[in-house]
Amino acid sequence: EMAGKCPFGGDRIGGTLGTPPSLSDWYPNRLKVEQLHSNGPQANPLGDDFDYAAAFEGLDYAALKQDIKTFLTSSVAWWPSDYGNYGPQMIRMAWHASGTYRIADGRGGAGEALQRFAPIDSWWDNGNTDKSRRLIWPIKQKYGSALSWGDLMVLTGNCALEIMGFPTYAFAGGRHDAWEADTSTYWGPEVWDPTGSPSSDSMVTRDKRWRGKNGDADYDLENPLAATHQALIYVNPEGPYGKGDPMGSARDIRIAFTRMAMNDEETVALIAGGHAFGKSHGMVSAGEVGPPPEIAPIEAMGMGWQNPEGTGFAEYTMTNGIEGSWTPNPTQWDNSYLENLFGFEWEQTRSPAGALQWTPVDPTAPKTPDAHVPGRMNPLIMMTSDIALKVDPAYRQVCEKFLGDFDAFTQAFSKAWYKLTHRDMGPRERYLGPEKRNEDDLLWQDPIPPLTHRTIEAGDVAGLKQAIMATGVSPSDLVFTAFSAAATYRDSDKRGGVNGARLALAPQKDWTINRRTVAVIAALRGVMAGFNGKQAGGTEVSLADLIVLGGCGAIEQAASDAGVAVTVPFTPGRRDTTQDLTDVEMSNWLKPVVDGFRNYVDDSYDQIAPAVSPEEMFLDKAQLLGLTAPEWVALVGGLRVMGANHDGSSRGTFTDRVGVLSNDFFTVLTSMAYEWKKADEKGMTFTLDDRESGIARFRATRCDLVFGANSQLRAVAEVYAAGDGQARFVRDFVKVWDKVMMLDRYDVRG
Ligand code: HEM
């Protein structure tokens, strides 16, 4: 009786019919090269050629903002607004969208509207943000593809602040939505129960991501993480372990917000500013609410946390578990959060849901109106994470300043909110809309001054290339330098890249990995001095353009030496920035621990070995550069034969003709004439011995051999190693080279 029966045998079905077991269940250590193609063009229903910038600029922006503001003070039956105002819950939605950002790898943030997808849509901390997004769906629907979810979520946050009397600093559109769950971001080591809450026993202990105990001198959080707990955006509001310890909470807040690239003043401004609005929801115990969106029943239609109590919303709402508001007027921008925090003594109490919170000891303290029940007045509340701002000496100092100077507080929150919501957008050229505000140089934007001279044109390029080649700097050094300038780019937060020529400024000029570039930069400066100021019409060349041009000249010569004539594309117009406009501390986060492109492993790698292999970090860097697997392979093959290792070593060069753009890297890599042997105990370096003579011919690292060992990368390497591979390799290398040089050119590619 086969009719209606599943043709598959087991009770778990793999592939597209089900999930586990997947390749990575069988082979947990396999390099997940397919990550490079996640959220690829195939997933995008708008198509590759959709011009979002043009669509957004075509919006009736004033009408859009009016629509949002009108909606904010309405109320719908399936999720009535607290106090008749959706503003506070929308501010929280926008904050949570942005607050996933972490400076270490630039991932997270509001940029791609990842709050719509797993795992973030179902994080404990995002409880009921599904309602917020569903509430603004009619606005998204009305404006369609001209308004991304990412832009809508942040703009709704801004509109919410504005209708409650807060002067926002600015708003820039330009966020491009993702179309599938992000699988490239590491959110921490814990396997967790998605139905649990941070304080429930079913959650694994948070210690997995921590070193030491809260209060120890060396207490620290694993990089690149910023959240102190799996499935949270930042910290547990009830303090570490949910134990209500404000000082411990302050320590966690400082770590989490520093990883978000916020200093003490910004941190206080954000928390005190945010909690001037709205309330926390904790009428029902956590155990009673249904599963989060990702595992809710199909008829829940993508919504989660179904609440069986009463109507399940309004005065029955259960989100975090803490219950109450921080101020007597939660829909008005004022200084009462800080006034109350400092004006009263607070004692620990519990919410109806059983969560730890704080209420004023003083019975005469002001009360706050219920969000739904007319006439009912409730006590004010603080969370342990709010009390933290009062007990921590440095936070307290900032609070006292803001308490005495409401304007300073308003301005600090305004700027910090702008930074929070825009910091993963990259260069200001990406900013769209009538409310962008580009006249101030904000250091976190990595500003580059505008062009003040005529830029070089096609006619100048050939002469400049010749001048560079005539300096005697080797093609190898020129390629290394151009790549080093470009390699800081990360597509996550669009920071880094050649533009600005920050390679020649602190801190990049001082990084060990960049040592080889110092003499090259000096030579390029010589070429620059010989050119600038001597041209008719005031044409000048920037150092950044010269860095790229040097790479072009070197590659053209190397290709020609390999018997292939090519012109490497070159698009002038890069500008140079200044040391004053460079945030040294925040730029140091761009420094690689491992950079397989330049065969570099930092001394600090030992701290994370062997949990992460160099080749995994190499893959991560390739992903941050936005490379496909074929691009990655071609790029590395070219860098190796060009001799572009950071230390000039021959590891992985696999050629006797360094500086010739041959496919030797691939022919050696795929050849059975060699035997590969570990050259050290840890298996970090190798020799390639001639099988016949037994003589060691080449040396290599893991970041070389991976292109022959990994099956997906090897499949591409074979293409370039093949009899017809040389010309294809040169063509593909030149193409990916240009792509990498242009990664940060939002001034020309939009
Ligand atoms: C609400 C925690 C920082 C804005 C809440 C809630 C919690 C919380 C538990 C209640 C959620 C609910 O049950 O509905 C924290 C912690 C923070 C922090 C632990 C950092 C230490 C911020 C920041 C902002 C912000 C930086 C914005 C700049 C808000 C707003 C609400 C809220 C507007 C009210 C939401 C509503 O009325 O529905 N916060 N928060 N919070 N938070 Fe925060």
Residues whose N, C-alpha, C, O or C-beta is under 5 A from the ligand:
A	BS01	HEM	P88 Q89 I91 R92 W95 V235 N236 P237 I253 L270 I271 G274 H275 F277 G278 K279 S280 H281 T319 N320 G321 I322 S385
